[in-house]
Amino acid sequence: MLKKLEAREVAARMRVEKLEVEIAELTVRLEAEREAWTRLRVRLFALGREGQQGQTVR
């Protein structure tokens, strides 16, 4: 009985560790996407202002 519980504990710990790695990877991807989205929003805002002022968009 003890060996079965220990084996289940090891398996559970391995699943948790795997999920922690996946979360860390997703967190990095999420931050990169947030930065890209922010840059796009800033660019769209700038383009909107430039368009209102009749300036050339670069």
Secondary structure in CASP SS format (residue, H / E / C, confidence):
PFRMAT SS
TARGET T0000
AUTHOR 0000-0000-0000
METHOD secondary structure of the structure
MODEL  1
M C 1.00
L H 1.00
K H 1.00
K H 1.00
L H 1.00
E H 1.00
A H 1.00
R H 1.00
E H 1.00
V H 1.00
A H 1.00
A H 1.00
R H 1.00
M H 1.00
R H 1.00
V H 1.00
E H 1.00
K H 1.00
L H 1.00
E H 1.00
V H 1.00
E H 1.00
I H 1.00
A H 1.00
E H 1.00
L H 1.00
T H 1.00
V H 1.00
R H 1.00
L H 1.00
E H 1.00
A H 1.00
E H 1.00
R H 1.00
E H 1.00
A H 1.00
W H 1.00
T H 1.00
R H 1.00
L H 1.00
R H 1.00
V H 1.00
R H 1.00
L H 1.00
F H 1.00
A H 1.00
L H 1.00
G H 1.00
R H 1.00
E H 1.00
G H 1.00
Q H 1.00
Q H 1.00
G C 1.00
Q C 1.00
T C 1.00
V C 1.00
R C 1.00
END
